[in-house]
């Protein structure tokens, strides 16, 4: 499929909207009223610190809502105001934040159901309004909605769209796209739908496995079994890894994406030599500025003398998970929660999700005596949620 031609056709349709319905200033004002926090503003103005009795709080210097998330949420709210009576659907969570998605449900925005990863569009009718979330949607989903005569409101983050352009360039020049990401994540599913031949690697370890195969050190059967769900149909590692380009899910850990890029560049250099490298390796910078900024702030925060750290964001939020990884890499006691309600004031408890594990409840998590708590949040977390977490910590510290 010529995805670029389809996008041009879609963008020219009067049933397609990626600009929203109001001015950026009005959007900012609406979000400020709904999600911003005077407490968080004052903490920022106080050098990102707060002291209350025995409790000291240190905020990361970059956290929470990014521009792409703000834009997506505001456009979703504008859509309901612009179409007060129409059926409105969204193909996935607008962002990975429970409170924001619940707010949309209260506005009678319906979420497309999915069984075992397959979405059911059968209830979406001609003329219905469909919102594409910040992570984007697959080209097949867009084509289906366009052909059905739906009004499409596209809130896809421009950084995600940039990655789509990158894999389309790979496809145009017959390069295989190696995508650093989670193959089940909706952003990576969308990105791979715009690619030609592709392979998704989760981390540096998987990238090293692929690099070894390129250099003749792998087993074909094992390779195909390992990447059966993370590669394009008919993927042949013996031919499809001769010309590769690197892209990424925008919320992945920046340092790992860069390391993977360097690994594959060196691998192709070793196999084909410096004179032929350009014919076998392509790299474009597709790391999101906001992701990079928040991860950088997290590295600075964990260098401070903290007793513990709370990371706030959806349990299925990739960028939030990677913030937690940074804390773990420094041996820092950390807790990943998705809502303030996960903190119990009466019994000093926290219900959290350790990295790669199921949700657990821990009592007496805030120690006695003076305690310094670092706090950060993922790009889908409103300031007001962070405020409520801090308020709960203050109440526990006063007991």
C-alpha positions in Angstrom: 0.0 0.0 0.0 1.2 3.5 -0.9 0.8 5.0 2.6 2.0 8.4 1.6 -0.6 8.6 -1.2 -3.3 7.5 1.2 -2.4 10.2 3.7 -2.5 12.9 1.1 -5.9 11.7 0.1 -7.1 11.6 3.7 -5.7 15.0 4.5 -7.6 16.6 1.6 -10.9 15.2 2.8 -13.4 17.6 4.4 -14.2 14.9 6.9 -10.6 14.9 8.3 -9.4 17.3 11.0 -6.0 17.5 12.6 -6.1 21.1 13.6 -8.9 21.0 16.2 -11.8 23.5 16.6 -10.4 26.3 18.8 -7.4 28.5 19.1 -4.3 27.2 20.9 -4.8 29.9 23.5 -8.3 28.7 24.3 -7.1 25.1 24.5 -4.4 26.1 27.0 -6.9 28.0 29.1 -9.3 25.0 29.1 -6.6 22.6 30.2 -5.3 25.0 32.8 -8.8 25.1 34.4 -9.2 21.3 34.2 -5.8 19.9 35.1 -3.2 22.5 36.3 -2.4 23.0 40.0 -1.5 26.1 42.0 0.4 23.9 44.4 2.6 22.5 41.7 3.2 26.0 40.3 4.3 27.2 43.7 6.7 24.2 44.1 8.2 25.0 40.7 8.7 28.6 41.8 10.4 27.4 44.9 13.2 25.5 43.1 11.1 22.4 42.7 11.1 21.7 46.4 8.6 21.6 49.3 9.2 21.2 53.0 6.3 20.4 55.4 7.2 19.2 58.9 9.3 16.1 58.6 8.5 15.7 54.9 10.6 17.0 52.1 9.5 16.7 48.5 11.7 17.1 45.4 10.1 17.4 42.0 11.8 16.5 38.8 12.4 19.7 36.8 10.5 18.3 33.8 7.5 16.0 34.3 3.9 15.6 33.4 1.9 16.7 30.4 3.9 17.4 27.3 2.7 19.6 24.4 1.6 16.6 22.3 -0.5 15.2 25.2 -2.0 18.7 25.9 -3.0 19.1 22.3 -4.6 15.6 22.1 -6.6 16.0 25.2 -7.8 19.5 24.3 -8.8 18.4 20.8 -10.8 15.5 22.2 -12.7 17.8 24.5 -13.3 20.3 21.7 -14.7 17.5 19.6 -17.5 16.8 22.0 -18.4 20.6 22.1 -18.3 20.8 18.3 -20.4 17.6 17.9 -22.8 17.8 20.9 -25.2 15.2 19.6 -23.3 12.9 17.3 -21.9 9.5 18.2 -18.2 10.0 19.1 -15.7 7.1 19.3 -12.1 6.9 20.1 -9.9 4.1 18.7 -7.9 3.7 22.0 -7.2 5.5 25.2 -6.5 9.2 24.3 -3.5 9.0 26.5 -2.4 6.5 29.2 -4.0 8.3 32.1 -7.1 6.8 33.9 -8.6 10.1 35.0 -8.4 11.7 31.6 -10.0 8.7 29.9 -12.7 8.5 32.5 -13.5 12.2 31.9 -14.0 11.4 28.2 -16.4 8.5 29.1 -18.4 10.9 31.2 -18.7 13.1 28.1 -20.2 10.1 26.4 -17.2 9.4 24.2 -17.2 5.6 23.4 -14.1 3.5 23.2 -13.6 1.0 20.5 -13.7 -2.5 22.1 -10.9 -5.0 21.4 -10.8 -8.8 21.8 -7.3 -10.3 22.0 -5.8 -7.2 20.3 -8.4 -7.1 17.5 -10.6 -4.0 17.5 -14.3 -4.2 16.6 -15.5 -1.3 14.5 -18.8 -2.9 13.6 -20.8 -0.4 15.7 -19.2 2.6 14.1 -21.7 4.0 11.7 -21.6 6.3 8.6 -21.2 9.9 9.7 -20.0 9.0 13.2 -17.1 11.0 14.6 -13.9 9.0 15.5 -11.0 10.4 17.4 -7.5 9.0 16.8 -5.5 9.2 20.0 -2.1 10.8 20.6 -0.3 7.5 19.8 -1.9 7.4 16.4 -3.8 4.6 14.6 -2.8 2.1 12.0 -3.1 3.0 8.4 -5.6 0.1 8.0 -7.8 1.6 10.7 -7.7 5.1 9.1 -8.6 3.6 5.7 -11.5 1.7 7.2 -12.9 4.8 8.9 -12.4 7.0 5.8 -14.1 4.5 3.5 -17.0 4.3 6.0 -17.6 8.0 5.8 -16.7 8.9 9.4 -15.5 12.3 10.5 -11.9 11.7 11.7 -10.4 13.9 14.4 -6.6 13.1 14.3 -4.8 14.0 17.6 -1.7 12.0 16.7 1.4 13.6 18.3 3.6 15.3 15.6 6.6 13.4 17.0 4.8 10.1 16.3 4.0 11.3 12.8 7.7 12.1 12.4 8.6 8.5 13.0 6.0 7.4 10.4 7.8 9.7 7.9 11.0 8.0 8.8 9.8 4.4 8.2 8.2 5.5 5.0 11.7 6.7 3.8 13.1 3.4 4.8 10.4 1.7 2.7 11.0 4.0 -0.3 14.6 3.1 -0.4 14.0 -0.6 0.3 15.5 -0.6 3.8 14.1 -2.7 6.6 12.9 -0.7 9.5 14.2 -1.8 12.8 11.9 -0.3 15.4 13.0 0.1 19.0 9.7 -0.4 20.8 7.1 -2.8 22.3 5.5 -4.6 19.4 2.0 -4.7 21.1 2.1 -1.0 22.0 -0.5 1.0 19.9 2.2 3.5 18.8 4.5 0.8 17.5 1.5 -1.0 15.8 0.7 2.3 14.0 4.4 2.9 13.1 4.8 -0.6 11.7 1.7 -0.2 9.6 3.4 2.6 7.7 6.6 0.6 7.2 7.4 -1.9 4.5 9.6 -4.6 5.9 10.1 -4.2 9.7 11.4 -5.8 12.8 10.6 -4.7 16.4 13.3 -5.0 19.0 12.3 -4.4 22.7 15.7 -3.6 24.1 19.5 -3.6 23.7 19.6 -7.4 24.4 17.3 -8.1 21.5 19.2 -5.7 19.3 22.5 -7.5 20.1 20.8 -10.8 19.2 19.9 -9.3 15.8 23.3 -7.8 15.3 24.9 -11.2 16.0 22.6 -12.8 13.3 23.7 -10.2 10.8 27.3 -11.1 11.5 26.5 -14.8 10.9 26.3 -16.0 14.5 22.6 -16.8 14.8 20.2 -19.6 14.2 17.5 -19.0 11.6 14.8 -21.1 13.2 15.4 -19.6 16.6 15.3 -16.1 15.1 12.0 -16.6 13.3 10.4 -18.1 16.5 11.7 -15.3 18.6 10.4 -12.5 16.4 7.3 -14.2 15.0 5.0 -11.6 16.4 7.4 -8.7 16.1 8.2 -8.7 12.4 6.4 -8.0 9.1 4.7 -10.9 7.3 7.2 -13.2 5.5 10.2 -11.6 7.2 13.4 -13.3 6.1 16.4 -12.5 8.3 18.9 -13.7 5.7 17.8 -11.1 3.1 15.8 -8.5 5.0 18.7 -7.6 7.3 21.1 -6.6 4.5 19.8 -3.0 4.4 18.4 -1.5 7.6 17.2 1.7 9.1 16.5 2.5 12.7 13.4 4.1 14.2 11.8 4.0 17.6 8.7 4.2 19.6 8.9 7.8 20.9 8.5 6.9 24.5 11.4 4.5 24.8 14.5 5.2 26.9 16.6 7.7 24.9 20.0 6.3 25.9 19.0 2.8 24.9 17.6 3.9 21.5 20.9 5.8 20.8 22.9 2.7 21.9 20.9 0.5 19.6 21.5 2.9 16.7 25.2 2.9 17.3 25.2 -0.9 17.6 23.6 -1.4 14.2 25.8 1.2 12.6 28.9 -0.6 13.9 27.5 -3.9 12.9 26.9 -2.9 9.3 30.2 -1.1 9.2 32.0 -4.3 10.3 30.1 -6.4 7.7 30.2 -4.1 4.7 33.0 -1.7 5.3 33.0 2.1 5.5 32.7 2.7 1.7 29.4 0.7 1.6 27.9 1.7 4.9 25.6 4.3 3.4 24.0 1.6 1.2 23.3 -0.6 4.2 22.4 1.6 7.1 20.1 4.6 7.6 19.5 6.5 10.8 17.2 9.5 11.6 16.7 11.1 15.0 13.2 10.2 16.0 13.6 10.7 19.8 10.8 12.9 21.2 12.0 16.1 22.7 9.6 15.8 25.7 10.7 12.2 26.4 14.3 13.2 26.2 13.7 16.2 28.5 11.8 14.2 31.2 14.3 11.4 31.2 17.2 14.0 31.6 15.3 15.6 34.5 14.9 12.1 36.1 18.6 11.4 35.9 19.3 14.7 37.7 16.6 13.9 40.3 18.0 10.5 41.2 21.4 12.1 41.8 19.9 14.0 44.8 19.9 12.5 48.3 16.4 10.9 48.2 15.0 8.3 50.5 12.4 7.1 48.0 10.8 8.0 44.8 7.2 8.0 43.5 6.6 7.8 39.8 3.0 8.7 38.7 1.5 7.6 35.4 -0.6 4.9 33.8 0.6 1.3 34.4 0.5 0.8 30.6 2.4 4.1 30.0 5.7 3.3 28.3 7.3 6.6 29.1 6.4 6.3 32.8 7.8 2.8 33.0 11.1 4.1 31.6 11.3 6.8 34.3 10.9 4.0 36.9 13.7 2.1 35.2 16.0 5.0 35.8 15.3 5.0 39.6 15.8 1.2 39.7 19.1 1.5 37.8 20.4 3.7 40.7 19.2 1.3 43.4 16.6 3.8 44.6 13.5 2.6 46.4 10.7 3.5 44.1 6.9 3.1 43.6 5.0 3.4 40.3 1.3 4.4 40.9 -1.3 5.4 38.4 -3.7 7.5 40.6 -3.5 9.2 44.0 -6.1 6.7 45.3 -3.3 4.1 45.3 -2.0 5.8 48.5 -3.9 4.9 51.7 -3.7 7.7 54.3 -5.1 5.7 57.2 -2.7 2.8 57.1 0.3 4.5 55.4 0.0 2.1 52.5 0.8 2.3 48.8 -0.6 0.0 46.1 2.0 0.0 43.3 3.3 -1.9 40.3 7.0 -3.0 40.6 8.7 -3.1 37.3 7.7 -6.2 35.3 5.5 -7.5 38.1 1.8 -7.5 39.2 0.3 -4.8 41.5 1.2 -5.2 45.1 0.2 -3.4 48.3 2.8 -2.3 50.8 2.0 -0.9 54.3 4.1 1.6 56.2 5.8 2.7 53.0 6.6 6.2 54.3 9.3 5.7 57.0 9.3 7.5 60.3 11.4 10.6 60.9 12.6 13.0 58.3 12.1 11.7 54.8 12.9 13.1 51.4 10.6 11.9 48.6 11.4 12.5 44.9 8.4 12.8 42.6 8.0 12.6 38.8 5.3 11.8 36.4 4.8 10.5 32.9 3.9 12.7 30.0 0.2 11.7 30.3 -0.2 12.8 34.0 -1.9 16.1 34.8 -0.3 18.4 37.5 -3.5 18.1 39.6 -2.9 14.4 40.0 0.6 15.1 41.2 -0.8 17.6 43.6 -3.2 15.1 45.1 -0.3 12.6 45.6 1.7 15.2 47.5 -1.3 16.1 49.6 -1.7 12.5 50.6 2.0 12.3 51.5 1.7 15.4 53.7 -1.3 13.9 55.6 0.6 10.6 56.2 3.6 12.6 57.5 1.4 14.4 60.0 0.1 11.2 61.6 
